Amino acid sequence: MPFLRSVRESFLKTGWSLGLYTPPDRAMLDTILGHYAGSERYRHVLFVGVKVYNRHLPAMFAGKSFATMDPNPENARFGGDPHWVDVLEHLDRHAEADAFDLIVMNGVIGFGLDAPKNVESALVQVHRALRADGDLLLGINERIPTHVDLRSVEAMTLFRPKAFPPLGASRHQIVTPFREETHTFEFWEKAV
């Protein structure tokens, strides 16, 4: 059965890249981002990690500052304006302190940002770039070998869990049809 599962996953991911299929976690992400996009509170947004399936996000945040960041120059065409080709650990090279109301890191930790020391450095940068009551949305896959347990990252003490109003919770897990099996959204706010 692993072969059939692999074929199914490949088929679904191809459909996803072509815009013919939306995985459940991505549908939930769009719902979450729709909430943020519809709120006047979130005027300056940074979305970290872009690919073809994020191409619709700049339009979702039309009329707002929607910056994106990804280390792969080939992904710049799917980003916002401005788009920075760099790693999150270098955010201070591109953005001032207190620049953003919301920073989204969905599928970044464990998918490129894999070493605890890099996660630590990236989250310190996120903290610096968020305004005093800014929000951090993390989308993580806890069942992959490259997952970094956020409980072991000291920089997480710079944030506190925040209940996302439509869900009434600061954490929400979705079952996915991919090898990751689940995708968890965590909602945080800058604590200090």
C-alpha positions as CSV (number, residue, x, y, z in Angstrom):
1,M,0.0,0.0,0.0
2,P,2.9,2.5,0.4
3,F,3.2,2.7,-3.4
4,L,-0.5,3.5,-3.8
5,R,-0.3,6.1,-1.1
6,S,2.8,7.7,-2.8
7,V,1.0,7.8,-6.2
8,R,-2.1,9.3,-4.6
9,E,0.0,12.0,-2.8
10,S,1.9,12.8,-6.1
11,F,-1.4,13.1,-7.9
12,L,-2.9,15.4,-5.3
13,K,0.2,17.6,-5.1
14,T,0.2,17.9,-8.9
15,G,-3.4,19.0,-8.8
16,W,-2.5,21.4,-6.1
17,S,0.3,23.0,-8.0
18,L,-2.1,23.4,-11.0
19,G,-4.8,24.9,-8.9
20,L,-7.1,22.0,-9.4
21,Y,-7.1,20.8,-5.8
22,T,-6.8,22.5,-2.4
23,P,-5.6,20.4,0.5
24,P,-7.6,20.7,3.7
25,D,-4.9,22.6,5.5
26,R,-4.6,25.1,2.7
27,A,-8.3,25.6,2.6
28,M,-8.1,26.4,6.4
29,L,-5.2,28.7,5.8
30,D,-7.2,30.6,3.3
31,T,-10.0,30.9,5.8
32,I,-7.6,32.1,8.5
33,L,-5.9,34.6,6.1
34,G,-9.3,35.8,5.0
35,H,-10.1,36.8,8.5
36,Y,-6.8,38.8,8.8
37,A,-7.3,40.3,5.4
38,G,-10.8,41.5,6.3
39,S,-9.6,43.2,9.5
40,E,-8.5,46.8,9.6
41,R,-6.1,45.8,12.5
42,Y,-3.8,44.0,10.1
43,R,-2.5,46.6,7.7
44,H,1.2,45.4,7.4
45,V,1.7,41.7,6.7
46,L,4.8,39.5,6.1
47,F,4.2,36.1,4.6
48,V,7.3,33.8,4.8
49,G,7.9,31.1,2.3
50,V,6.1,31.4,-1.1
51,K,5.4,28.9,-3.8
52,V,3.0,28.6,-6.8
53,Y,0.1,27.8,-4.5
54,N,0.5,31.2,-2.8
55,R,0.1,33.2,-5.9
56,H,-3.4,34.3,-4.9
57,L,-2.4,35.8,-1.6
58,P,-1.3,39.3,-2.7
59,A,-4.7,39.9,-4.2
60,M,-6.3,38.7,-0.9
61,F,-4.5,41.4,0.9
62,A,-5.1,44.1,-1.8
63,G,-5.0,47.6,-0.3
64,K,-2.6,46.5,2.5
65,S,1.1,46.2,2.7
66,F,1.8,42.5,1.9
67,A,5.5,41.7,1.9
68,T,6.9,38.2,1.3
69,M,10.2,36.5,1.9
70,D,11.7,33.3,0.5
71,P,15.3,32.2,0.0
72,N,14.6,30.7,-3.5
73,P,14.8,33.4,-6.2
74,E,12.5,31.3,-8.5
75,N,9.6,31.8,-6.0
76,A,9.8,35.6,-6.2
77,R,7.1,35.7,-9.0
78,F,4.6,34.3,-6.5
79,G,5.4,36.9,-3.8
80,G,4.1,40.2,-2.7
81,D,5.5,43.7,-3.0
82,P,8.0,43.9,-1.7
83,H,9.5,40.5,-1.9
84,W,12.8,39.7,-0.3
85,V,15.0,36.8,-1.5
86,D,16.6,35.9,1.8
87,V,16.3,33.7,4.8
88,L,14.2,34.8,7.7
89,E,17.2,35.0,10.0
90,H,18.2,38.1,7.9
91,L,14.8,39.9,8.2
92,D,16.6,42.9,9.9
93,R,18.3,43.6,6.6
94,H,14.9,44.3,5.0
95,A,12.4,45.5,7.6
96,E,12.5,47.9,10.4
97,A,11.6,47.0,14.0
98,D,7.8,47.1,14.7
99,A,7.1,47.0,11.0
100,F,4.4,44.3,10.9
101,D,0.9,43.7,12.4
102,L,1.0,40.0,11.3
103,I,3.8,37.6,10.3
104,V,2.8,34.2,8.8
105,M,5.2,31.3,8.8
106,N,3.3,28.4,7.3
107,G,5.3,25.3,6.4
108,V,8.6,27.0,7.1
109,I,9.7,25.3,10.3
110,G,10.8,21.8,9.2
111,F,10.8,22.7,5.5
112,G,14.0,24.7,5.2
113,L,14.1,26.2,8.7
114,D,15.2,22.9,10.2
115,A,17.9,23.5,12.8
116,P,16.9,24.7,16.3
117,K,19.5,27.4,16.3
118,N,18.1,28.8,13.0
119,V,14.5,28.6,14.3
120,E,15.8,30.5,17.4
121,S,17.4,33.2,15.3
122,A,14.4,33.5,12.9
123,L,11.9,33.9,15.8
124,V,14.1,36.6,17.4
125,Q,13.9,38.4,14.1
126,V,10.1,37.9,13.9
127,H,9.8,39.3,17.4
128,R,11.8,42.4,16.5
129,A,9.8,43.0,13.4
130,L,6.3,42.7,15.0
131,R,4.7,45.7,16.5
132,A,3.9,45.6,20.2
133,D,0.6,43.7,19.9
134,G,1.5,42.0,16.6
135,D,0.4,38.4,15.8
136,L,2.4,35.4,14.6
137,L,0.7,32.6,12.8
138,L,2.7,29.4,12.6
139,G,1.7,26.4,10.4
140,I,3.8,23.3,11.4
141,N,3.9,19.6,10.7
142,E,4.8,17.8,13.8
143,R,5.1,14.3,12.3
144,I,8.1,14.9,10.0
145,P,11.7,14.1,10.8
146,T,12.8,17.8,10.3
147,H,10.2,19.1,12.8
148,V,11.7,21.4,15.5
149,D,9.8,21.2,18.8
150,L,9.0,24.8,19.6
151,R,8.9,23.9,23.3
152,S,12.7,23.7,23.1
153,V,13.1,27.1,21.4
154,E,13.9,29.8,23.9
155,A,12.7,32.6,21.6
156,M,9.1,31.2,22.0
157,T,9.1,32.9,25.4
158,L,8.9,36.2,23.5
159,F,5.4,35.2,22.4
160,R,2.2,34.1,24.2
161,P,-0.6,32.0,22.8
162,K,-3.5,34.0,21.5
163,A,-7.0,32.5,20.8
164,F,-7.9,33.1,17.2
165,P,-11.5,34.5,17.4
166,P,-13.2,32.4,14.7
167,L,-11.8,29.2,16.3
168,G,-11.8,30.2,19.9
169,A,-8.4,28.5,20.3
170,S,-4.7,29.2,20.0
171,R,-4.0,25.8,18.3
172,H,-5.9,24.0,15.5
173,Q,-4.9,20.7,13.9
174,I,-6.0,19.5,10.4
175,V,-5.7,16.0,9.0
176,T,-3.9,16.0,5.6
177,P,-3.8,13.4,2.8
178,F,0.0,13.8,2.7
179,R,2.9,11.9,4.4
180,E,2.9,14.7,7.0
181,E,-0.5,13.4,8.2
182,T,-1.4,16.5,10.1
183,H,-0.9,20.3,9.9
184,T,-1.2,22.4,13.0
185,F,-1.9,26.1,13.1
186,E,-0.7,28.0,16.2
187,F,-1.7,31.5,17.0
188,W,0.7,33.7,19.0
189,E,1.1,37.4,19.9
190,K,4.2,39.4,20.8
191,A,4.5,39.2,24.6
192,V,7.2,41.8,25.3
